[in-house]
Amino acid sequence: MDVTWLGHACFRMKGASATILTDPFPVSMGGSVANVESEPDIVTVSNSHPNHSHLTALESGFRLMDGPGEYGVSGVYVRGFMTPAAPKPDELPPPRNTAYLFEFDDLRVCHLGDLSAILPSGMVDELSPMDVLFLPVGGGCTLELDQLASLIRQMEARIVIPMHYKVPGTTVELADLGPFLREMGLRDVEEQTRLSVTATNLPAETRVVPMRPMAIPID
């Protein structure tokens, strides 16, 4: 599996039989997910916020998954889990968020979307162990840093790829990557432009892999 981070919560995963795109965002965020390498076979949307559900820039022909359920497309098995929400006074009812578990190429990959409350133990058990975890780390509408560190341990994640944080060139009001790296005891971690993951090259212990947002010009 080849992984590219386009920006915010949007990743492209290219497997042996299909290409997956998660949470496409609009150009108002500072970049475009349109025409970036191959068109996706599968698109997942974790929640209805425009920064996670902008589909109009994509060519038709993909299978859309935008809520809980079980899906099978082109050798990719996907399960969507409704996550608990932390209610906010100005958002009633609480926003709806779906976490997705992808199983393909002998890997288990999880995209947590805008996870805002601790996962119940039964859901953690269903998702664990995890080979690759896409984790929202910029705060705001998502979990606090100490909660994220605990979740990584609970899910036995082998590779953690941060997402949903502030990068130069974007308009979102989120924290940058620094606080999360410090919470994990890391510094001076080099960003990757692309990550190739196989069942045989997974690290023995948890590895945090920051990536460069390839659809957002940051220079």
C-alpha positions as CSV (number, residue, x, y, z in Angstrom):
1,M,0.0,0.0,0.0
2,D,1.3,3.5,-0.9
3,V,0.0,6.3,1.3
4,T,-0.1,10.0,0.3
5,W,-1.4,12.8,2.6
6,L,-3.2,15.4,0.5
7,G,-4.0,17.6,3.6
8,H,-6.3,17.9,6.5
9,A,-8.0,14.5,6.9
10,C,-7.6,13.5,3.2
11,F,-5.4,10.6,2.3
12,R,-4.9,8.6,-0.9
13,M,-4.2,4.9,-0.3
14,K,-3.2,3.0,-3.4
15,G,-3.4,-0.8,-3.0
16,A,-2.9,-3.7,-5.3
17,S,-6.6,-3.7,-6.5
18,A,-8.0,-0.3,-5.6
19,T,-7.3,3.4,-4.8
20,I,-9.0,4.9,-1.8
21,L,-9.5,8.6,-1.0
22,T,-10.6,9.8,2.5
23,D,-12.4,13.0,3.5
24,P,-11.9,15.3,0.4
25,F,-11.6,19.0,1.2
26,P,-12.5,22.2,-0.8
27,V,-10.1,24.7,-2.4
28,S,-11.1,27.2,0.3
29,M,-8.8,25.3,2.6
30,G,-5.8,26.3,0.5
31,G,-5.3,23.4,-1.9
32,S,-7.1,21.1,-4.2
33,V,-7.6,17.3,-4.2
34,A,-8.6,17.3,-7.9
35,N,-6.3,15.8,-10.5
36,V,-3.7,14.5,-8.0
37,E,-2.5,11.3,-9.6
38,S,-5.1,8.6,-10.1
39,E,-8.8,8.9,-9.5
40,P,-10.2,6.9,-6.6
41,D,-12.2,3.7,-6.7
42,I,-13.5,4.3,-3.2
43,V,-14.2,7.6,-1.4
44,T,-15.0,7.7,2.3
45,V,-16.5,10.7,4.2
46,S,-16.3,10.7,8.0
47,N,-18.6,13.6,8.6
48,S,-20.7,16.2,6.7
49,H,-18.5,19.2,7.4
50,P,-17.4,20.7,4.0
51,N,-13.7,20.2,5.0
52,H,-14.4,16.4,5.0
53,S,-17.0,15.9,2.4
54,H,-16.2,18.0,-0.7
55,L,-17.0,15.6,-3.6
56,T,-17.7,17.9,-6.5
57,A,-14.0,18.2,-7.5
58,L,-13.8,14.4,-8.1
59,E,-14.6,12.6,-11.3
60,S,-17.6,10.3,-11.1
61,G,-17.3,6.5,-11.0
62,F,-16.1,5.9,-7.4
63,R,-18.0,4.0,-4.6
64,L,-19.0,6.5,-1.9
65,M,-19.1,5.4,1.8
66,D,-20.4,8.0,4.1
67,G,-21.7,6.3,7.2
68,P,-21.6,3.1,9.3
69,G,-21.9,-0.2,7.6
70,E,-19.9,-2.9,5.9
71,Y,-18.7,-2.6,2.3
72,G,-16.7,-4.7,-0.1
73,V,-15.2,-3.2,-3.3
74,S,-12.4,-4.4,-5.5
75,G,-10.8,-6.6,-2.9
76,V,-11.1,-3.9,-0.2
77,Y,-13.2,-4.7,2.9
78,V,-14.4,-1.6,4.7
79,R,-16.3,-1.2,8.0
80,G,-17.7,2.1,9.2
81,F,-18.2,2.7,12.9
82,M,-20.3,5.5,14.4
83,T,-18.1,7.1,17.1
84,P,-19.4,8.7,20.2
85,A,-19.6,12.5,20.2
86,A,-18.7,15.0,22.8
87,P,-21.7,17.4,22.8
88,K,-21.0,21.1,22.6
89,P,-23.5,23.8,23.6
90,D,-23.6,25.3,20.1
91,E,-23.9,22.0,18.3
92,L,-27.1,20.1,19.2
93,P,-27.4,17.3,18.3
94,P,-23.7,16.4,18.5
95,P,-22.0,16.1,15.1
96,R,-22.1,12.6,13.5
97,N,-18.7,11.0,12.8
98,T,-17.7,7.7,11.2
99,A,-14.4,5.9,11.7
100,Y,-13.4,3.5,9.0
101,L,-11.5,0.3,9.2
102,F,-10.0,-0.8,5.9
103,E,-8.6,-4.3,5.3
104,F,-6.7,-4.9,2.1
105,D,-3.2,-6.0,1.0
106,D,-2.9,-8.0,4.3
107,L,-3.1,-4.7,6.3
108,R,-5.6,-3.2,8.8
109,V,-5.9,0.6,8.4
110,C,-8.1,2.9,10.4
111,H,-9.2,6.5,9.7
112,L,-10.7,8.1,12.8
113,G,-12.2,11.2,11.2
114,D,-13.1,13.9,13.7
115,L,-13.0,11.7,16.8
116,S,-14.2,13.8,19.7
117,A,-14.9,11.3,22.5
118,I,-13.2,8.2,23.9
119,L,-14.1,5.1,22.0
120,P,-16.0,2.4,24.0
121,S,-13.9,-0.6,24.8
122,G,-15.9,-2.9,22.5
123,M,-15.1,-0.7,19.5
124,V,-11.4,-0.5,20.5
125,D,-11.4,-4.3,20.6
126,E,-12.9,-4.5,17.1
127,L,-10.4,-2.1,15.7
128,S,-7.3,-3.6,17.3
129,P,-4.6,-4.4,16.6
130,M,-4.0,-1.7,14.0
131,D,-1.3,-1.6,11.4
132,V,-1.8,2.0,10.2
133,L,-3.8,4.6,12.2
134,F,-4.7,8.0,10.7
135,L,-5.1,10.2,13.9
136,P,-6.6,13.7,14.3
137,V,-4.1,15.6,16.4
138,G,-4.9,19.3,16.1
139,G,-7.5,19.6,18.8
140,G,-10.5,21.8,18.4
141,C,-13.3,19.4,17.8
142,T,-11.2,16.3,18.4
143,L,-9.6,14.4,21.4
144,E,-7.1,16.0,23.8
145,L,-3.4,15.0,23.4
146,D,-3.3,12.8,26.5
147,Q,-6.4,10.9,25.3
148,L,-4.7,10.4,21.9
149,A,-1.6,8.9,23.4
150,S,-3.7,6.5,25.5
151,L,-5.7,5.5,22.4
152,I,-2.6,4.7,20.4
153,R,-1.5,2.3,23.1
154,Q,-5.0,0.7,23.4
155,M,-5.2,0.1,19.6
156,E,-1.7,-1.3,19.5
157,A,-1.0,0.9,16.4
158,R,2.2,0.1,14.6
159,I,2.3,3.2,12.4
160,V,0.6,6.4,13.4
161,I,0.1,9.1,10.8
162,P,-1.0,12.5,12.2
163,M,-3.8,14.4,10.4
164,H,-6.2,17.3,11.0
165,Y,-3.8,19.9,12.2
166,K,-2.6,23.3,11.1
167,V,-0.1,23.5,8.3
168,P,1.1,26.7,6.5
169,G,-1.2,27.7,3.7
170,T,-4.4,26.3,5.3
171,T,-7.2,28.4,6.7
172,V,-8.3,26.0,9.6
173,E,-8.1,27.1,13.2
174,L,-6.2,24.1,14.7
175,A,-3.0,23.5,16.6
176,D,0.1,22.6,14.6
177,L,1.9,19.3,14.8
178,G,4.4,20.4,17.5
179,P,2.3,19.7,20.7
180,F,1.4,16.2,19.5
181,L,5.0,15.3,18.8
182,R,6.1,16.7,22.2
183,E,3.3,14.6,23.9
184,M,4.8,11.5,22.2
185,G,8.3,12.4,23.2
186,L,9.5,13.2,19.7
187,R,11.4,16.1,18.1
188,D,12.9,16.8,14.7
189,V,10.9,14.1,12.9
190,E,11.3,14.2,9.1
191,E,8.1,14.5,7.0
192,Q,7.5,11.9,4.4
193,T,6.0,12.7,1.0
194,R,4.9,9.1,0.4
195,L,4.9,6.0,2.6
196,S,5.0,2.4,1.3
197,V,3.6,-0.1,3.8
198,T,3.5,-3.8,3.6
199,A,2.6,-6.6,6.0
200,T,6.3,-7.4,6.2
201,N,7.8,-4.0,6.7
202,L,5.7,-2.9,9.7
203,P,7.8,-1.7,12.7
204,A,8.0,-3.8,15.8
205,E,7.0,-0.8,18.0
206,T,4.8,2.2,17.4
207,R,6.2,4.6,14.9
208,V,4.9,8.1,14.3
209,V,5.2,9.2,10.6
210,P,4.4,12.8,9.9
211,M,3.7,13.4,6.2
212,R,3.9,16.4,3.9
213,P,0.5,17.6,2.6
214,M,0.9,17.1,-1.2
215,A,-2.3,19.0,-2.3
216,I,-1.5,22.1,-0.3
217,P,1.5,24.4,-1.4
218,I,3.3,25.2,1.9
219,D,6.6,26.7,0.5
